[in-house]
Amino acid sequence: MKIDIQNGISDKDLEAMKEVYQSVGWNKHTTEVIKQVFEASNVKVILKCDGRIAGFGRAISDGVFNAAIYDVVVHKDFQRKGLAAEIMKALLTELQDVSCVHLISTTGKEEFYRNVGFRKVKTGMARYLNDVLVDEYLE
């Protein structure tokens, strides 16, 4: 399997990215939303296997003090092959000089993030507009 990493997206990538999101049950991501969130993110990693988009991740950062990683997603057909770790490695390489990198894990994926060097935050706070997410993520 040939793996390539690119650091940007084009309009032709959007439909394939939507398929990746849908493969893991994230069905609210339209191509328009995907384009908006990736254009607003200054760090992007798209991972392709044999030319097919298999996963991706993105981050928003000020480049010095803070960054937040979002949407580390691997297509269900490519999971358990180390691809999410490759995406995280590429994101963290881009963010290597940033003092603090945050992320919020999807429920059940916490151990994966521990294994790539993240630790639980003592003072983390969040606000969600969606009641389902409030119930899942907030105390």
C-alpha positions in Angstrom: 0.0 0.0 0.0 1.5 3.3 -1.1 0.8 6.1 1.4 1.0 9.8 0.4 0.4 12.8 2.6 -0.8 16.1 1.3 -1.2 19.4 3.2 -4.1 20.9 1.3 -7.4 20.0 -0.3 -9.0 20.8 -3.6 -12.7 20.9 -4.6 -12.2 17.5 -6.2 -11.3 16.0 -2.8 -14.5 17.0 -1.1 -16.8 14.1 -2.2 -14.1 11.6 -1.2 -13.7 13.3 2.2 -17.5 13.2 2.7 -17.4 9.5 2.1 -14.7 9.1 4.8 -16.8 11.0 7.3 -19.9 9.0 6.5 -18.0 5.7 6.8 -17.6 6.4 10.5 -21.1 7.7 11.0 -20.4 11.5 10.8 -23.3 12.2 8.4 -23.8 15.9 9.0 -20.6 16.8 7.1 -21.8 18.1 3.7 -19.2 18.9 1.0 -19.9 22.6 1.8 -19.2 22.1 5.5 -16.1 20.2 4.8 -14.8 22.9 2.5 -15.6 25.6 5.1 -13.9 23.9 8.0 -10.8 22.8 6.1 -10.4 26.3 4.6 -10.6 27.8 8.1 -7.9 25.4 9.4 -4.4 26.5 8.8 -2.9 23.0 9.3 -4.3 20.2 7.1 -3.2 16.6 6.6 -4.8 14.4 3.9 -3.6 10.8 3.8 -4.0 8.9 0.6 -3.5 5.1 0.2 -2.9 4.1 -3.4 -4.3 7.4 -4.5 -7.6 7.1 -2.5 -8.3 9.5 0.4 -8.2 7.2 3.4 -8.1 9.7 6.2 -7.3 13.2 7.3 -7.0 15.6 10.2 -6.8 19.4 10.7 -5.8 22.0 13.2 -6.2 25.6 14.0 -3.2 27.4 15.5 -1.7 30.8 16.2 1.7 29.2 15.4 3.3 30.0 18.7 1.3 29.3 21.8 -1.8 27.3 21.0 -3.3 24.9 18.6 -6.4 22.6 18.5 -6.6 19.4 16.5 -9.9 18.4 15.0 -11.4 15.7 12.8 -8.8 13.0 12.8 -10.8 10.5 10.8 -9.8 7.3 9.0 -12.2 5.6 6.6 -13.6 2.4 8.2 -12.0 0.3 5.4 -8.6 1.6 6.4 -8.8 1.5 10.2 -6.4 -0.5 12.4 -3.5 -0.1 9.9 -1.7 2.7 11.8 -3.0 5.5 9.5 -4.5 7.6 12.3 -1.1 7.6 14.0 0.5 8.7 10.7 -2.0 11.6 10.5 -1.2 12.6 14.1 2.5 12.4 13.4 2.1 14.7 10.4 -0.1 17.2 12.3 2.3 17.3 15.3 5.3 17.8 13.0 3.5 20.8 11.5 2.8 22.0 15.1 6.2 21.1 16.6 7.0 24.6 17.7 3.6 25.3 19.3 3.7 25.4 23.1 0.3 23.8 23.7 -1.8 21.5 21.5 -5.3 20.6 22.5 -7.8 18.1 21.2 -11.1 16.6 22.3 -11.2 12.9 21.7 -14.3 11.1 20.4 -15.6 8.8 23.1 -13.7 5.6 23.2 -10.6 6.9 21.4 -8.9 8.4 24.5 -6.3 5.6 24.7 -5.2 6.2 21.1 -4.4 9.8 21.9 -2.6 8.8 25.1 -0.4 6.5 23.0 0.6 9.4 20.7 1.6 11.6 23.6 -1.5 13.4 24.9 -2.6 13.6 28.5 -5.9 14.5 30.1 -6.3 18.2 30.9 -7.1 19.1 34.5 -8.9 22.4 33.7 -10.5 21.8 30.3 -13.8 23.4 29.7 -16.2 23.3 26.8 -19.6 24.5 25.6 -21.8 22.6 23.2 -25.0 23.7 21.5 -26.1 20.2 20.7 -27.7 18.4 23.7 -26.5 15.0 22.6 -22.9 16.2 22.7 -23.6 17.9 26.1 -24.7 14.5 27.5 -21.7 12.7 25.9 -18.8 15.1 26.7 -19.7 17.4 29.6 -19.8 16.7 33.3 
